[in-house]
Amino acid sequence: MQALARRAALLLARTTETLATLLLITVTALNLTQVIGRYAFSIGFSWTEELMRYLMIWLMMLGSVAAIYRVEHMGVETLESMVPARHALLMRSALYSIGGIFCVVVLIYGWPLAMRNAGQVAPASGIPMIYPYMALPVGAFLILVQIALSWFGAFDADRITPETTGGAA
């Protein structure tokens, strides 16, 4: 069961990292387009800033899933280093429990919020507002799944990155 949870956690982390990377490339390209358009051609696109903002919300939520897998959340590392080594996994479990509770709250309130805004359209880009709003419940759900997989995977203490463990966590 632990090996299956670790493989699933790795797959989820790599998938969200890939999506986050694509979003970051897109945001960078949009930002570059805006800067070049504004300074080289004296034109600006009204929709790029808005779209970049919405993509960054998705980027943050997807990146958080990978950060949980890699145990790279700054607060987790800081608080874990403050306790004796024998209590580090207990501290991580407590912190992930608090994070999980927060994600449940975001999921419970984020879903109806997204549904209420499904009919709205972004003013500059014209995209339906359900897409930016869905980042919260979808991200919270994926984070909860990653936390659960970390628990079932027994909080692999040696995990830093998949590459350092030979591709298997």
Residue frames relative to the residue before (quaternion, step in Angstrom):
aa qw qx qy qz dx dy dz
M 1.0000 0.0000 0.0000 0.0000 0.00 0.00 0.00
Q 0.6483 0.5176 -0.3182 0.4588 3.58 1.01 -0.81
A 0.6577 0.5110 -0.3188 0.4525 3.57 0.93 -0.84
L 0.6430 0.5114 -0.3161 0.4744 3.60 1.01 -0.79
A 0.6513 0.5068 -0.3128 0.4702 3.59 0.98 -0.84
R 0.6550 0.5077 -0.3167 0.4614 3.58 0.99 -0.77
R 0.6522 0.4991 -0.3180 0.4737 3.60 0.99 -0.78
A 0.6521 0.5065 -0.3112 0.4705 3.58 0.98 -0.84
A 0.6374 0.5224 -0.3224 0.4656 3.60 1.02 -0.81
L 0.6471 0.5095 -0.3113 0.4742 3.58 0.99 -0.83
L 0.6538 0.5097 -0.3123 0.4639 3.59 0.92 -0.86
L 0.6594 0.4971 -0.3056 0.4740 3.58 0.94 -0.87
A 0.6578 0.5100 -0.3099 0.4596 3.59 0.93 -0.87
R 0.6889 0.4735 -0.2946 0.4630 3.60 0.85 -0.89
T 0.6287 0.5279 -0.3359 0.4617 3.59 1.04 -0.72
T 0.7025 0.4492 -0.2792 0.4762 3.57 0.84 -0.92
E 0.6036 0.5402 -0.3564 0.4656 3.60 1.10 -0.60
T 0.6488 0.5133 -0.3155 0.4648 3.58 0.97 -0.83
L 0.6646 0.4886 -0.3005 0.4789 3.57 0.92 -0.88
A 0.6515 0.5070 -0.3146 0.4686 3.59 0.97 -0.83
T 0.6284 0.5302 -0.3326 0.4619 3.58 1.03 -0.73
L 0.6559 0.5013 -0.3064 0.4739 3.57 0.95 -0.86
L 0.6428 0.5101 -0.3200 0.4735 3.58 1.02 -0.75
L 0.6489 0.5140 -0.3191 0.4614 3.59 0.98 -0.81
I 0.6307 0.5140 -0.3267 0.4809 3.58 1.01 -0.77
T 0.6539 0.5131 -0.3080 0.4630 3.58 0.96 -0.85
V 0.6561 0.5026 -0.3087 0.4708 3.59 0.93 -0.90
T 0.6442 0.5192 -0.3160 0.4643 3.57 0.98 -0.84
A 0.6615 0.4976 -0.3056 0.4706 3.58 0.93 -0.87
L 0.6488 0.5061 -0.3192 0.4701 3.60 0.97 -0.79
N 0.6534 0.5094 -0.3082 0.4676 3.56 0.97 -0.84
L 0.6512 0.5081 -0.3050 0.4741 3.57 0.97 -0.86
T 0.6292 0.5283 -0.3242 0.4689 3.58 1.02 -0.81
Q 0.6583 0.5108 -0.3073 0.4597 3.57 0.94 -0.87
V 0.6764 0.4916 -0.2953 0.4622 3.59 0.89 -0.93
I 0.6769 0.4782 -0.2999 0.4725 3.59 0.84 -0.93
G 0.6537 0.5162 -0.3173 0.4534 3.59 0.92 -0.84
R 0.6917 0.4886 -0.2824 0.4506 3.55 0.92 -0.89
Y 0.7950 0.3441 -0.1777 0.4668 3.59 0.77 -1.00
A 0.7183 0.4287 -0.2674 0.4783 3.60 1.02 -0.60
F 0.8167 0.2318 -0.0957 0.5197 3.58 0.97 -0.82
S 0.3901 -0.7520 0.4434 0.2927 3.59 1.32 0.04
I 0.5872 0.5012 -0.4180 0.4788 3.55 1.01 0.83
G 0.1302 -0.7818 0.6043 0.0820 3.54 -1.12 0.59
F 0.3539 -0.7086 0.5677 0.2245 3.52 -1.13 0.61
S 0.4038 -0.7520 0.4694 0.2261 3.56 -0.65 1.07
W 0.6967 0.5153 -0.2701 0.4197 3.58 1.08 -0.60
T 0.5646 0.6469 -0.3966 0.3248 3.63 1.10 -0.48
E 0.6607 0.5065 -0.3257 0.4482 3.60 0.88 -0.85
E 0.6508 0.5176 -0.3085 0.4619 3.56 0.98 -0.85
L 0.6777 0.4850 -0.2909 0.4700 3.57 0.88 -0.93
M 0.6254 0.5298 -0.3430 0.4589 3.60 1.00 -0.77
R 0.6324 0.5390 -0.3301 0.4478 3.59 0.97 -0.83
Y 0.6897 0.4734 -0.2816 0.4700 3.58 0.88 -0.91
L 0.6515 0.5083 -0.3179 0.4650 3.59 1.00 -0.76
M 0.6286 0.5383 -0.3371 0.4488 3.58 1.08 -0.69
I 0.5881 0.5467 -0.3737 0.4644 3.61 1.10 -0.56
W 0.6646 0.4842 -0.2963 0.4858 3.59 0.92 -0.91
L 0.6297 0.5490 -0.3261 0.4423 3.57 0.99 -0.87
M 0.6643 0.5006 -0.3024 0.4656 3.58 0.92 -0.88
M 0.6809 0.4874 -0.3035 0.4546 3.59 0.86 -0.88
L 0.6818 0.4708 -0.2917 0.4779 3.60 0.93 -0.84
G 0.6433 0.5270 -0.3165 0.4564 3.57 1.04 -0.77
S 0.6045 0.5666 -0.3518 0.4357 3.58 1.12 -0.63
V 0.6044 0.5521 -0.3573 0.4497 3.58 1.05 -0.69
A 0.6873 0.4671 -0.2812 0.4799 3.58 0.89 -0.92
A 0.6308 0.5358 -0.3379 0.4482 3.60 1.04 -0.74
I 0.6170 0.5219 -0.3510 0.4729 3.60 1.06 -0.64
Y 0.6458 0.5196 -0.3266 0.4542 3.58 0.92 -0.85
R 0.7505 0.4009 -0.2055 0.4835 3.56 0.90 -0.94
V 0.3542 -0.7474 0.4771 0.2971 3.59 1.32 -0.05
E 0.4166 0.7281 -0.4406 0.3198 3.56 0.88 0.98
H 0.3867 0.6849 -0.5247 0.3257 3.60 1.12 0.41
M 0.5273 -0.6882 0.4043 0.2914 3.53 -0.69 1.15
G 0.6752 0.5036 -0.3034 0.4454 3.60 0.86 -0.90
V 0.6360 0.5261 -0.3311 0.4572 3.57 1.00 -0.78
E 0.6757 0.4900 -0.2992 0.4625 3.58 0.85 -0.92
T 0.6569 0.5240 -0.3132 0.4426 3.57 0.93 -0.90
L 0.7165 0.4407 -0.2639 0.4719 3.58 0.80 -0.97
E 0.6145 0.5393 -0.3547 0.4536 3.59 1.06 -0.63
S 0.6779 0.4964 -0.3013 0.4507 3.58 0.99 -0.76
M 0.6217 0.5615 -0.3383 0.4286 3.60 1.23 -0.33
V 0.6990 0.4216 -0.2699 0.5107 3.60 1.21 -0.34
P 0.6291 -0.5148 0.3967 0.4264 3.59 -1.18 0.34
A 0.6561 -0.5566 0.3468 0.3733 3.57 -1.11 0.71
R 0.6529 0.5303 -0.3310 0.4278 3.59 0.98 -0.72
H 0.7154 0.4179 -0.2473 0.5024 3.61 1.21 -0.37
A 0.4028 0.7560 -0.4514 0.2499 3.60 1.26 -0.04
L 0.6888 0.4708 -0.2948 0.4658 3.60 0.88 -0.86
L 0.6061 0.5340 -0.3436 0.4790 3.56 1.13 -0.62
M 0.6444 0.5074 -0.3124 0.4793 3.58 0.99 -0.84
R 0.6456 0.5140 -0.3234 0.4630 3.59 0.95 -0.85
S 0.6451 0.5197 -0.3159 0.4625 3.55 0.97 -0.84
A 0.6530 0.5026 -0.3115 0.4731 3.59 0.96 -0.85
L 0.6719 0.4927 -0.3018 0.4633 3.59 0.92 -0.88
Y 0.6621 0.4839 -0.3107 0.4804 3.59 0.98 -0.77
S 0.5917 0.5496 -0.3670 0.4616 3.59 1.13 -0.57
I 0.6515 0.4938 -0.3091 0.4859 3.58 0.95 -0.86
G 0.6498 0.5093 -0.3079 0.4729 3.58 0.97 -0.84
G 0.6435 0.5253 -0.3140 0.4598 3.56 1.02 -0.79
I 0.6340 0.5142 -0.3258 0.4769 3.57 1.01 -0.80
F 0.6391 0.5175 -0.3218 0.4692 3.58 0.97 -0.84
C 0.6642 0.5012 -0.3082 0.4612 3.59 0.93 -0.84
V 0.6026 0.5358 -0.3613 0.4682 3.60 1.06 -0.64
V 0.6481 0.5079 -0.3149 0.4721 3.59 0.96 -0.85
V 0.6533 0.4997 -0.3130 0.4749 3.60 0.93 -0.88
L 0.6508 0.5144 -0.3115 0.4636 3.59 0.98 -0.81
I 0.6734 0.5062 -0.2964 0.4499 3.58 0.89 -0.95
Y 0.7612 0.3560 -0.2026 0.5028 3.59 0.91 -0.87
G 0.6318 0.5677 -0.3343 0.4084 3.59 1.11 -0.56
W 0.6287 0.5532 -0.3405 0.4274 3.58 1.00 -0.76
P 0.7020 0.4314 -0.3026 0.4791 3.66 0.71 -0.88
L 0.6031 0.5554 -0.3570 0.4476 3.58 1.10 -0.65
A 0.6552 0.5001 -0.3052 0.4769 3.57 0.96 -0.84
M 0.6645 0.5034 -0.3044 0.4608 3.58 0.95 -0.84
R 0.6424 0.5214 -0.3260 0.4574 3.61 1.03 -0.73
N 0.7419 0.3931 -0.2144 0.4991 3.58 1.10 -0.67
A 0.3501 0.7723 -0.4711 0.2430 3.58 1.26 0.20
G 0.7114 0.4665 -0.2645 0.4542 3.59 1.05 -0.68
Q 0.5791 0.5923 -0.3805 0.4112 3.59 1.22 -0.22
V 0.2133 -0.7486 0.6158 0.1218 3.51 -1.28 0.55
A 0.5146 -0.6367 0.4772 0.3195 3.57 -1.00 0.84
P 0.5263 -0.6934 0.3880 0.3029 3.61 -0.80 0.95
A 0.7677 0.3770 -0.2201 0.4691 3.61 0.81 -0.87
S 0.7742 0.3646 -0.1913 0.4807 3.59 0.87 -0.94
G 0.3802 -0.7574 0.4590 0.2667 3.57 1.17 -0.49
I 0.4757 0.6611 -0.4622 0.3507 3.60 1.21 0.21
P 0.5541 -0.5953 0.4504 0.3685 3.60 -1.09 0.59
M 0.4880 -0.7085 0.4369 0.2629 3.57 -0.86 0.98
I 0.4874 0.6500 -0.4537 0.3661 3.59 1.19 -0.14
Y 0.6147 0.5703 -0.3585 0.4105 3.62 1.05 -0.64
P 0.6947 0.4185 -0.3128 0.4945 3.66 0.77 -0.76
Y 0.6705 0.5093 -0.3123 0.4399 3.60 0.94 -0.81
M 0.6313 0.5449 -0.3421 0.4330 3.62 1.05 -0.59
A 0.4870 0.6617 -0.4406 0.3616 3.61 1.20 -0.25
L 0.6615 0.5270 -0.3178 0.4286 3.60 0.99 -0.77
P 0.7405 0.3814 -0.2818 0.4762 3.65 0.59 -0.89
V 0.6380 0.5155 -0.3415 0.4590 3.61 0.99 -0.73
G 0.6665 0.4975 -0.2973 0.4689 3.58 0.92 -0.90
A 0.6503 0.5115 -0.3181 0.4629 3.58 0.95 -0.87
F 0.6399 0.5172 -0.3248 0.4665 3.59 1.00 -0.79
L 0.6776 0.4868 -0.2981 0.4637 3.60 0.87 -0.91
I 0.6270 0.5189 -0.3358 0.4742 3.58 1.06 -0.71
L 0.6358 0.5213 -0.3256 0.4669 3.59 0.99 -0.80
V 0.6370 0.5149 -0.3240 0.4734 3.58 0.98 -0.83
Q 0.6720 0.4916 -0.3049 0.4624 3.60 0.91 -0.88
I 0.6239 0.5186 -0.3417 0.4744 3.60 1.02 -0.71
A 0.6567 0.5047 -0.3118 0.4657 3.59 0.92 -0.89
L 0.6571 0.4965 -0.3136 0.4726 3.59 0.94 -0.82
S 0.6202 0.5299 -0.3417 0.4667 3.59 1.08 -0.67
W 0.6438 0.5054 -0.3266 0.4727 3.57 0.98 -0.76
F 0.6922 0.4656 -0.2801 0.4750 3.58 0.86 -0.97
G 0.6696 0.4755 -0.2871 0.4931 3.56 1.16 -0.58
A 0.4599 -0.7333 0.3940 0.3092 3.56 1.37 0.22
F 0.5238 -0.6663 0.4128 0.3336 3.59 1.03 0.75
D 0.1547 -0.8236 0.5429 0.0547 3.52 0.57 1.20
A 0.3182 -0.8101 0.4657 0.1601 3.58 -0.17 1.32
D 0.6975 0.4807 -0.2815 0.4508 3.58 1.07 -0.62
R 0.5123 0.6743 -0.4151 0.3325 3.58 1.23 -0.24
I 0.0028 0.7520 -0.6590 0.0170 3.52 -0.87 1.05
T 0.7548 -0.1427 0.1081 0.6310 3.53 0.80 -1.03
P 0.6129 -0.5600 0.3911 0.3972 3.59 -1.13 0.50
E 0.6308 0.5628 -0.3437 0.4089 3.58 1.04 -0.69
T 0.6719 0.5070 -0.3133 0.4397 3.61 1.03 -0.70
T 0.7171 0.4049 -0.2556 0.5065 3.55 1.21 -0.34
G 0.6072 -0.5965 0.3470 0.3938 3.55 1.19 0.46
G 0.6944 -0.4904 0.2747 0.4493 3.58 1.16 0.57
A 0.7240 0.3407 -0.2485 0.5459 3.59 1.20 -0.11
A 0.2946 -0.7705 0.5400 0.1670 3.51 -0.94 0.87
